[in-house]
Amino acid sequence: MLQHLSIKNYAIIDALEIDFHQGFSVVTGETGSGKSIILGALQLIMGHRSDRKSVHPNAKKCIIEASFDIENYHLSDFFHQEDIDYEPAQTIVRREVYGNGKSRAFINDCPVNLEQLREFSNEVVDVHSQHQSLLLHKSNYQLQLIDSLSQGHTNGHRELIHSYKKDYQKLKEIENELNTLLSVGDESKSQLDYFSFLHSELESANLVAGEKESLQTTLKRVERREEVLHTLQKIAFTLDNNHLQTPVNGQLQELSTDLEKISEIDPKYRACADRLESVIIELLDLSKESEILLSNIEQEDCNTEELGNRLNLINQLEQKHHVISLEELIAKQNELEDKLTKLSSVDARISELESEIKALRSQLNKTAETISSNRALVSVEIESFLIETIKELGIKNGQFKVSIEPQDKLNEWGKDRIRFLFSANRGMPLEEMSKVASGGETSRLMLAIKALLVKHLNLPCLILDEIDTGVSGEVAGKISKILHSMAREIQLIVISHLPQVAAKADQHYKVEKIDDSKATKTTIRKLSQDERLEELAKMLSGETISRAALENAKALISNH
């Protein structure tokens, strides 16, 4: 049940605290006093969308906080699955909305997203706002009502719906993939031939990573062979040729010997000797390397024309495929290979998808049949309960029927088309509610449906916003009796203008708009017995309270 509601800096509310109790609570107040503002704040707790208008003009953010007692409602699995602290005796939900329209939400101080917030709130509170009566005319809303009641009538119906929707979504995804493959079928065949030709051309080129650079180097070396030979021979001749009187290496070796002799005289001489030793080692290495390079080039037998042709082939392929390197060309070859693999497997994938669709459709049809059976079972009870209840509410000749029409095609809800058919007068045929039900009749039908929901579903709290709109007198008294009966099963909070309804409540709250020199504020308070009597008298006679109105108010309360 809803235990406490705190509102700070929301719309024209600076700060508001209110405790709620089990049983039947009524909220009254003049039109425009702010009842809808309080309801809007509560709906933020339920995960409704927020905007910057929610925040008081003089504040940076608004904070809505509500505490619930959920100890008897078996919600521990939700908390464990979502990794939220479980505090059943006092679960605190908080929503913070900032001036830029952004918001944050928490359950027991654990951050949650709006989807998690909605999932939790759907289990603990049901808010019926004024516009929801109009939803009763909508086919999807009618169907959801039937499914909600089916869950209370048949265990596992909700899980069945969830499983069906999951499979249906998967079916749509597979069908989309299949349609895409079929639509490009002919094009795929022509692409297959084209990609196959390009791939074969690249494959026959036997491309090797790094080959282009190697070819370019080799071609340059071959084209300038004489120059390279002359330079390498000159290095060997200068450094080590024994025909010279004193080769460079020999001269350096003599200098090294001389420096070694004087190196012990001064550390600077030792440094010179070490540096010369390093030079000698490096030159010896250079001499050997040049001999190897000279030997390689003397033995090298390359065909300049073949090298040029190979390099031209690579360049042509790069230009053809709009790439700037051999590595990119090899990547292009791999990409073509992947495309060929995919295109070659299109037929196999089409066959695979068709089999999956067939199996899924079979499963969905079976599930849809079970769902339809559950709906048919609960529809009989719905019809009988609603007809009996609307007769109590003054529609004495009212008739109601849940029309379940099987459809050929599967949809996201199964294979049923649901229609609520209604007739208020004897002898008149049943027709869709949207065509024949007046506003008052729609409100009474919705009240009857809420009474049925209370009977079947284990909801902690139900809030009804002016569900008694459009009725008065004797019907108002009957509505109050039904509401009082509903409150035996659930915490019921009703926003009402009817004194007959307010008199039946266990707790009476009044919403007021207060004007001071600075601003207009909305407040709410629980009325004492004397204040309640006075409020009922005002609802009966207006601001000027007559003795008769007070006596009528006392009579209404005594009939409680």
C-alpha positions as CSV (number, residue, x, y, z in Angstrom):
1,M,0.0,0.0,0.0
2,L,1.0,3.6,-0.4
3,Q,2.1,4.9,3.0
4,H,3.5,8.4,2.4
5,L,3.9,10.9,-0.4
6,S,6.3,13.8,-0.3
7,I,6.4,16.5,-3.0
8,K,8.9,19.3,-3.2
9,N,9.2,22.1,-5.8
10,Y,6.7,20.5,-8.2
11,A,4.6,23.0,-10.3
12,I,3.0,25.3,-7.7
13,I,3.7,23.0,-4.8
14,D,6.6,24.2,-2.6
15,A,6.5,21.3,-0.1
16,L,3.8,18.8,0.7
17,E,3.8,15.8,2.9
18,I,0.9,13.4,3.2
19,D,0.3,10.0,5.0
20,F,-2.1,7.5,3.5
21,H,-3.8,4.6,5.2
22,Q,-5.4,1.3,4.4
23,G,-9.0,1.3,3.4
24,F,-11.0,3.9,1.6
25,S,-9.6,7.5,1.3
26,V,-11.2,10.3,-0.6
27,V,-9.6,13.5,-1.9
28,T,-11.8,16.5,-2.5
29,G,-11.3,20.1,-3.4
30,E,-12.6,22.8,-5.6
31,T,-12.0,22.7,-9.3
32,G,-8.5,24.1,-10.0
33,S,-7.3,23.6,-6.4
34,G,-4.5,21.3,-7.5
35,K,-5.8,17.7,-7.2
36,S,-4.6,16.9,-10.7
37,I,-1.1,18.4,-9.8
38,I,-0.8,16.0,-6.9
39,L,-1.9,13.1,-9.2
40,G,0.7,14.2,-11.8
41,A,3.4,14.1,-9.2
42,L,2.4,10.6,-8.2
43,Q,2.5,9.6,-11.9
44,L,6.2,10.7,-12.1
45,I,6.9,8.1,-9.4
46,M,5.2,5.6,-11.8
47,G,7.7,6.3,-14.5
48,H,5.7,8.8,-16.7
49,R,7.7,11.2,-18.8
50,S,8.8,14.4,-17.2
51,D,9.5,17.9,-18.6
52,R,11.0,21.1,-17.3
53,K,7.5,22.5,-16.6
54,S,7.4,20.0,-13.7
55,V,9.9,22.0,-11.8
56,H,8.8,25.0,-9.6
57,P,10.1,28.3,-11.4
58,N,12.3,29.2,-8.4
59,A,13.9,25.8,-8.0
60,K,16.6,23.8,-9.7
61,K,14.8,20.5,-9.4
62,C,11.7,18.9,-8.0
63,I,11.7,15.8,-5.8
64,I,8.8,13.3,-5.6
65,E,9.2,10.6,-3.0
66,A,6.7,7.8,-2.1
67,S,7.0,4.9,0.4
68,F,5.1,1.6,0.0
69,D,4.5,-1.4,2.2
70,I,4.8,-4.3,-0.2
71,E,5.4,-7.1,2.4
72,N,2.5,-9.3,1.2
73,Y,2.8,-8.9,-2.5
74,H,5.6,-11.4,-3.4
75,L,7.9,-8.9,-5.2
76,S,11.2,-10.1,-4.0
77,D,12.0,-11.7,-7.3
78,F,11.8,-8.3,-9.1
79,F,14.3,-6.8,-6.6
80,H,16.7,-9.7,-6.9
81,Q,16.6,-9.8,-10.7
82,E,17.2,-6.0,-10.9
83,D,19.8,-6.0,-8.1
84,I,17.8,-3.6,-6.0
85,D,17.8,-3.6,-2.2
86,Y,14.6,-5.3,-0.9
87,E,12.9,-3.4,1.9
88,P,9.3,-4.8,1.9
89,A,8.1,-3.0,5.0
90,Q,9.0,0.4,3.6
91,T,10.1,0.6,0.0
92,I,11.0,4.2,-1.0
93,V,10.7,5.4,-4.5
94,R,12.2,8.8,-5.5
95,R,12.1,10.7,-8.7
96,E,14.2,13.9,-9.2
97,V,13.4,16.1,-12.2
98,Y,15.8,19.0,-13.1
99,G,15.1,22.3,-14.8
100,N,16.5,21.1,-18.1
101,G,13.9,18.3,-18.2
102,K,16.3,15.5,-17.3
103,S,15.5,13.2,-14.4
104,R,16.8,10.5,-12.2
105,A,14.9,7.7,-10.4
106,F,15.7,5.5,-7.3
107,I,14.2,2.6,-5.5
108,N,15.5,2.2,-2.0
109,D,18.3,4.6,-3.0
110,C,19.4,2.3,-5.9
111,P,19.4,4.1,-9.3
112,V,16.9,2.7,-11.7
113,N,15.8,3.5,-15.3
114,L,12.2,4.4,-16.2
115,E,11.5,1.0,-17.5
116,Q,12.4,-0.6,-14.1
117,L,10.4,2.2,-12.4
118,R,7.3,1.4,-14.5
119,E,7.6,-2.3,-14.0
120,F,7.7,-1.8,-10.2
121,S,4.9,0.8,-10.1
122,N,2.6,-1.4,-12.2
123,E,2.8,-4.0,-9.4
124,V,2.0,-1.7,-6.5
125,V,-0.4,1.1,-7.8
126,D,-3.0,1.5,-10.5
127,V,-3.9,5.1,-11.3
128,H,-7.1,5.7,-13.2
129,S,-7.0,9.3,-14.6
130,Q,-10.0,10.9,-16.3
131,H,-8.8,10.3,-19.8
132,Q,-8.5,6.5,-19.2
133,S,-12.3,6.2,-19.5
134,L,-11.9,7.2,-23.1
135,L,-9.3,4.4,-23.6
136,L,-12.1,2.0,-22.8
137,H,-13.2,2.5,-26.4
138,K,-9.8,1.4,-27.8
139,S,-9.5,-2.1,-29.1
140,N,-5.9,-2.6,-27.7
141,Y,-6.9,-1.3,-24.3
142,Q,-9.9,-3.7,-24.2
143,L,-7.6,-6.5,-25.1
144,Q,-5.1,-5.6,-22.3
145,L,-8.0,-5.5,-19.8
146,I,-9.1,-9.0,-20.8
147,D,-5.5,-10.3,-20.4
148,S,-5.1,-8.6,-17.0
149,L,-8.3,-10.3,-15.8
150,S,-7.2,-13.6,-17.5
151,Q,-4.1,-13.5,-15.4
152,G,-6.2,-13.4,-12.2
153,H,-8.5,-16.2,-13.6
154,T,-5.8,-18.4,-15.1
155,N,-2.3,-18.8,-13.6
156,G,0.5,-18.3,-16.1
157,H,-1.5,-16.2,-18.6
158,R,0.9,-13.3,-18.2
159,E,3.9,-15.6,-18.9
160,L,2.1,-17.0,-21.9
161,I,1.5,-13.5,-23.3
162,H,5.2,-12.6,-22.7
163,S,6.4,-15.8,-24.4
164,Y,4.1,-15.2,-27.3
165,K,5.3,-11.6,-27.8
166,K,8.9,-12.7,-27.7
167,D,8.4,-15.3,-30.3
168,Y,6.3,-12.9,-32.4
169,Q,9.0,-10.3,-32.4
170,K,11.5,-13.0,-33.5
171,L,9.2,-14.0,-36.3
172,K,9.0,-10.4,-37.6
173,E,12.8,-10.2,-37.5
174,I,13.2,-13.4,-39.4
175,E,10.6,-12.4,-42.0
176,N,12.3,-9.1,-42.5
177,E,15.6,-10.9,-43.2
178,L,13.9,-13.3,-45.6
179,N,12.2,-10.5,-47.5
180,T,15.5,-8.7,-47.8
181,L,17.2,-11.8,-49.2
182,L,14.4,-12.5,-51.6
183,S,14.2,-8.9,-52.9
184,V,17.9,-9.0,-53.8
185,G,17.9,-12.6,-55.1
186,D,18.2,-11.8,-58.9
187,E,20.7,-9.0,-58.1
188,S,22.7,-11.4,-56.0
189,K,23.2,-13.8,-58.9
190,S,24.6,-11.0,-61.1
191,Q,26.8,-9.8,-58.3
192,L,28.0,-13.3,-57.7
193,D,29.4,-13.5,-61.3
194,Y,31.0,-10.1,-61.2
195,F,32.6,-10.6,-57.7
196,S,33.7,-14.1,-58.8
197,F,35.6,-12.6,-61.8
198,L,37.3,-9.9,-59.7
199,H,38.3,-12.4,-57.1
200,S,39.7,-14.8,-59.6
201,E,41.7,-12.1,-61.2
202,L,43.3,-11.1,-57.9
203,E,43.7,-14.7,-56.8
204,S,45.6,-15.6,-60.0
205,A,48.0,-12.6,-59.4
206,N,49.3,-14.5,-56.3
207,L,49.8,-11.3,-54.3
208,V,52.2,-11.4,-51.4
209,A,52.4,-8.8,-48.7
210,G,55.5,-6.5,-49.1
211,E,56.1,-7.8,-52.6
212,K,55.7,-4.4,-54.3
213,E,58.4,-2.7,-52.3
214,S,60.7,-5.6,-52.9
215,L,60.1,-5.5,-56.6
216,Q,60.7,-1.7,-56.8
217,T,64.1,-2.1,-54.9
218,T,65.2,-5.0,-57.0
219,L,64.4,-3.2,-60.2
220,K,66.3,-0.1,-59.2
221,R,69.3,-2.2,-58.2
222,V,69.3,-4.1,-61.5
223,E,68.9,-0.9,-63.5
224,R,71.9,0.7,-61.8
225,R,74.0,-2.6,-61.4
226,E,77.3,-1.1,-62.7
227,E,77.1,1.8,-60.4
228,V,76.4,-0.5,-57.4
229,L,79.2,-2.9,-58.3
230,H,81.7,0.0,-58.7
231,T,80.8,1.5,-55.3
232,L,80.9,-1.8,-53.4
233,Q,84.2,-2.8,-55.1
234,K,85.7,0.6,-54.1
235,I,84.8,0.1,-50.5
236,A,86.6,-3.3,-50.4
237,F,89.5,-2.0,-52.3
238,T,90.0,1.1,-50.1
239,L,89.6,-0.7,-46.8
240,D,91.4,-4.0,-47.2
241,N,93.1,-4.3,-50.6
242,N,96.5,-5.9,-50.0
243,H,97.9,-4.4,-53.2
244,L,97.8,-0.9,-51.7
245,Q,100.9,0.1,-49.8
246,T,98.9,0.6,-46.6
247,P,95.2,-0.1,-46.7
248,V,92.9,2.1,-44.5
249,N,92.2,-0.7,-42.0
250,G,96.0,-1.4,-41.7
251,Q,96.7,2.2,-41.1
252,L,94.1,2.5,-38.4
253,Q,95.3,-0.7,-36.8
254,E,98.9,0.9,-36.5
255,L,97.3,4.0,-34.9
256,S,95.4,1.9,-32.5
257,T,98.7,0.1,-31.4
258,D,100.4,3.4,-30.9
259,L,97.5,4.9,-28.9
260,E,97.4,1.7,-26.7
261,K,101.0,2.3,-25.7
262,I,100.4,5.8,-24.4
263,S,96.9,5.2,-23.0
264,E,98.1,4.6,-19.5
265,I,99.7,8.1,-19.4
266,D,96.5,10.0,-19.4
267,P,92.8,8.9,-19.3
268,K,92.1,11.1,-22.3
269,Y,94.5,9.0,-24.4
270,R,92.6,5.8,-23.2
271,A,89.4,7.4,-24.4
272,C,90.9,8.1,-27.8
273,A,92.2,4.5,-28.0
274,D,88.7,3.1,-27.2
275,R,87.0,5.3,-29.7
276,L,89.4,4.2,-32.4
277,E,88.9,0.6,-31.5
278,S,85.2,1.1,-32.1
279,V,85.8,2.7,-35.5
280,I,88.0,-0.2,-36.5
281,I,85.4,-2.8,-35.5
282,E,82.7,-0.9,-37.4
283,L,84.9,-0.6,-40.6
284,L,85.7,-4.3,-40.4
285,D,82.0,-5.1,-40.3
286,L,81.3,-2.7,-43.2
287,S,84.0,-4.4,-45.2
288,K,82.5,-7.8,-44.7
289,E,79.0,-6.6,-45.4
290,S,80.1,-4.9,-48.7
291,E,81.8,-8.1,-49.8
292,I,78.6,-10.1,-49.2
293,L,76.5,-7.5,-51.1
294,L,79.1,-7.5,-53.9
295,S,78.9,-11.3,-54.1
296,N,75.1,-11.2,-54.2
297,I,74.9,-8.7,-57.0
298,E,77.6,-10.5,-59.0
299,Q,75.5,-13.7,-58.8
300,E,72.1,-12.0,-59.3
301,D,70.4,-13.0,-62.5
302,C,67.3,-10.8,-62.9
303,N,65.1,-10.1,-65.9
304,T,64.3,-6.4,-65.9
305,E,61.4,-6.9,-68.3
306,E,59.8,-9.5,-66.0
307,L,60.3,-7.3,-62.9
308,G,58.7,-4.4,-64.7
309,N,55.7,-6.4,-66.0
310,R,55.0,-7.8,-62.5
311,L,55.2,-4.3,-61.0
312,N,52.9,-2.9,-63.7
313,L,50.4,-5.7,-63.0
314,I,50.2,-4.7,-59.3
315,N,49.9,-1.0,-60.2
316,Q,47.0,-1.8,-62.6
317,L,45.2,-3.9,-60.1
318,E,45.6,-1.1,-57.5
319,Q,44.1,1.4,-59.9
320,K,41.3,-0.9,-60.9
321,H,40.2,-1.4,-57.3
322,H,40.8,2.2,-56.3
323,V,43.4,1.4,-53.6
324,I,46.9,2.9,-53.0
325,S,48.9,0.0,-51.6
326,L,49.4,-3.7,-52.1
327,E,48.1,-4.3,-48.5
328,E,44.8,-2.6,-49.4
329,L,44.6,-4.7,-52.6
330,I,45.1,-7.9,-50.6
331,A,42.4,-6.7,-48.1
332,K,40.1,-6.1,-51.2
333,Q,40.7,-9.7,-52.3
334,N,39.7,-11.0,-48.8
335,E,36.6,-8.7,-48.9
336,L,35.6,-10.2,-52.2
337,E,36.1,-13.7,-50.8
338,D,33.7,-12.9,-47.9
339,K,31.1,-11.5,-50.3
340,L,31.3,-14.5,-52.5
341,T,30.8,-16.8,-49.4
342,K,27.8,-14.8,-48.3
343,L,26.2,-14.6,-51.8
344,S,26.9,-18.3,-52.4
345,S,25.0,-19.2,-49.2
346,V,21.9,-17.0,-50.0
347,D,19.9,-19.9,-51.2
348,A,20.9,-22.0,-48.2
349,R,20.0,-19.1,-45.8
350,I,16.6,-18.6,-47.5
351,S,15.8,-22.3,-47.0
352,E,17.0,-22.1,-43.4
353,L,14.8,-19.0,-42.7
354,E,11.8,-20.5,-44.3
355,S,12.1,-23.5,-42.0
356,E,12.5,-21.3,-38.9
357,I,9.4,-19.3,-39.9
358,K,7.3,-22.4,-40.4
359,A,8.3,-23.8,-36.9
360,L,7.7,-20.4,-35.2
361,R,4.3,-19.9,-36.9
362,S,3.3,-23.4,-35.7
363,Q,4.4,-22.6,-32.1
364,L,2.7,-19.2,-32.2
365,N,-0.5,-20.6,-33.4
366,K,-0.6,-23.1,-30.6
367,T,0.2,-20.4,-28.0
368,A,-2.4,-18.1,-29.5
369,E,-5.1,-20.8,-29.3
370,T,-4.3,-21.3,-25.5
371,I,-4.4,-17.5,-25.1
372,S,-7.8,-17.3,-26.9
373,S,-9.2,-20.1,-24.7
374,N,-8.1,-18.2,-21.5
375,R,-9.8,-15.0,-22.8
376,A,-13.0,-16.9,-23.7
377,L,-13.1,-18.4,-20.2
378,V,-12.8,-15.1,-18.4
379,S,-15.1,-13.2,-20.8
380,V,-18.1,-15.1,-19.5
381,E,-17.4,-13.9,-16.0
382,I,-16.6,-10.4,-17.1
383,E,-20.0,-10.1,-19.0
384,S,-22.0,-11.4,-16.0
385,F,-20.2,-9.2,-13.4
386,L,-20.4,-6.0,-15.5
387,I,-24.1,-6.4,-16.4
388,E,-24.9,-7.0,-12.8
389,T,-22.8,-4.0,-11.6
390,I,-24.0,-1.5,-14.2
391,K,-27.6,-2.3,-13.3
392,E,-26.7,-1.4,-9.7
393,L,-25.2,1.8,-11.1
394,G,-28.5,2.8,-12.7
395,I,-28.2,1.3,-16.2
396,K,-31.1,-1.0,-15.5
397,N,-31.5,-2.4,-19.0
398,G,-27.8,-2.4,-19.8
399,Q,-26.3,-5.3,-21.7
400,F,-22.6,-6.0,-22.2
401,K,-20.7,-8.5,-24.3
402,V,-17.0,-9.3,-24.9
403,S,-16.8,-10.1,-28.6
404,I,-13.7,-12.3,-29.4
405,E,-13.3,-12.7,-33.1
406,P,-10.6,-15.1,-34.4
407,Q,-8.4,-13.5,-37.1
408,D,-6.6,-15.3,-40.0
409,K,-3.3,-13.5,-39.3
410,L,-1.2,-13.5,-36.2
411,N,-0.6,-10.2,-34.5
412,E,1.4,-9.0,-31.5
413,W,-1.5,-10.0,-29.2
414,G,-2.4,-13.4,-30.7
415,K,-5.2,-14.0,-33.2
416,D,-8.1,-12.3,-31.5
417,R,-9.9,-9.1,-32.3
418,I,-11.6,-7.9,-29.1
419,R,-14.6,-5.6,-29.0
420,F,-16.6,-4.4,-26.1
421,L,-20.3,-4.3,-27.2
422,F,-22.8,-2.4,-25.2
423,S,-26.5,-1.5,-25.1
424,A,-28.1,0.8,-22.5
425,N,-31.7,0.3,-23.6
426,R,-34.0,-2.7,-23.9
427,G,-34.6,-3.8,-27.4
428,M,-31.6,-2.0,-28.8
429,P,-28.9,-4.1,-30.4
430,L,-25.4,-4.5,-28.9
431,E,-22.9,-2.2,-30.6
432,E,-19.4,-1.1,-30.1
433,M,-19.1,1.1,-26.9
434,S,-17.5,4.0,-28.8
435,K,-20.6,4.3,-30.9
436,V,-23.4,4.1,-28.3
437,A,-22.1,4.7,-24.8
438,S,-22.4,8.2,-23.3
439,G,-19.7,9.8,-21.1
440,G,-21.6,8.9,-17.9
441,E,-22.2,5.3,-19.1
442,T,-18.5,4.9,-20.0
443,S,-17.5,6.1,-16.6
444,R,-19.8,3.6,-14.9
445,L,-18.6,0.8,-17.1
446,M,-15.0,1.7,-16.2
447,L,-15.9,1.7,-12.5
448,A,-17.4,-1.8,-12.9
449,I,-14.3,-3.0,-14.7
450,K,-12.0,-1.5,-11.9
451,A,-14.2,-3.3,-9.3
452,L,-13.7,-6.6,-11.3
453,L,-9.9,-5.9,-11.4
454,V,-9.8,-5.5,-7.7
455,K,-11.6,-8.8,-7.3
456,H,-9.2,-10.7,-9.4
457,L,-5.8,-9.0,-9.1
458,N,-3.7,-8.5,-6.0
459,L,-2.9,-4.8,-6.4
460,P,-1.8,-3.0,-3.3
461,C,-3.2,0.4,-4.2
462,L,-5.9,1.8,-6.6
463,I,-6.3,5.5,-7.3
464,L,-9.4,6.7,-9.1
465,D,-9.6,10.2,-10.5
466,E,-13.2,11.4,-10.8
467,I,-14.5,8.1,-12.1
468,D,-17.9,9.3,-10.8
469,T,-18.0,12.2,-13.3
470,G,-21.4,12.7,-14.9
471,V,-23.5,11.1,-12.2
472,S,-25.4,12.4,-9.2
473,G,-28.2,11.6,-6.8
474,E,-29.2,8.0,-6.4
475,V,-26.5,6.7,-8.8
476,A,-23.9,8.6,-6.7
477,G,-25.0,6.7,-3.7
478,K,-24.7,3.4,-5.5
479,I,-21.2,4.3,-6.7
480,S,-20.2,5.0,-3.2
481,K,-21.3,1.6,-2.0
482,I,-19.3,-0.1,-4.8
483,L,-16.2,1.9,-3.9
484,H,-16.7,1.1,-0.2
485,S,-16.9,-2.6,-1.1
486,M,-13.8,-2.4,-3.3
487,A,-11.9,-0.9,-0.4
488,R,-12.3,-4.1,1.6
489,E,-9.9,-5.8,-0.8
490,I,-7.5,-3.0,-1.6
491,Q,-6.2,0.4,-0.5
492,L,-8.5,2.8,-2.5
493,I,-7.9,6.5,-3.0
494,V,-10.6,8.3,-4.8
495,I,-10.6,11.9,-6.1
496,S,-14.2,13.0,-6.2
497,H,-16.7,15.9,-6.2
498,L,-19.6,13.8,-4.9
499,P,-20.5,14.2,-1.2
500,Q,-22.1,10.7,-1.3
501,V,-18.7,9.2,-2.2
502,A,-16.8,11.4,0.3
503,A,-19.1,10.4,3.1
504,K,-18.3,6.7,2.6
505,A,-14.5,7.1,3.0
506,D,-12.5,6.1,6.0
507,Q,-10.2,9.1,5.6
508,H,-11.0,12.4,4.0
509,Y,-8.3,14.7,2.5
510,K,-8.9,18.2,1.2
511,V,-6.8,19.9,-1.4
512,E,-6.7,23.7,-1.2
513,K,-5.1,26.5,-3.2
514,I,-3.7,29.3,-0.9
515,D,-2.8,32.7,-2.2
516,D,-0.3,34.9,-0.3
517,S,1.5,38.1,-1.2
518,K,4.2,36.2,-3.1
519,A,2.7,33.2,-4.8
520,T,-0.1,30.7,-5.1
521,K,0.5,27.3,-3.4
522,T,-1.4,24.0,-3.2
523,T,-1.7,22.1,0.1
524,I,-3.4,18.9,1.2
525,R,-4.5,17.9,4.7
526,K,-6.4,15.2,6.4
527,L,-9.7,16.5,7.8
528,S,-10.8,15.9,11.4
529,Q,-14.4,14.7,12.0
530,D,-15.7,18.3,12.4
531,E,-13.8,19.5,9.4
532,R,-15.1,16.6,7.4
533,L,-18.7,17.4,8.4
534,E,-18.2,21.0,7.3
535,E,-16.6,20.0,4.0
536,L,-19.5,17.6,3.2
537,A,-21.9,20.4,4.0
538,K,-20.1,22.7,1.6
539,M,-20.2,20.0,-1.1
540,L,-23.9,19.8,-0.6
541,S,-24.8,23.5,-0.5
542,G,-21.9,25.6,-1.5
543,E,-19.8,28.0,0.6
544,T,-22.7,29.2,2.7
545,I,-23.4,26.2,4.9
546,S,-27.1,25.8,5.8
547,R,-28.5,23.9,8.8
548,A,-30.1,21.5,6.3
549,A,-26.8,20.9,4.6
550,L,-25.2,20.0,8.0
551,E,-28.0,17.6,8.8
552,N,-27.7,16.0,5.4
553,A,-23.9,15.7,5.9
554,K,-24.5,14.0,9.2
555,A,-27.0,11.6,7.6
556,L,-24.6,10.7,4.9
557,I,-21.8,10.0,7.4
558,S,-24.2,8.0,9.7
559,N,-25.1,5.8,6.8
560,H,-21.4,4.9,6.3
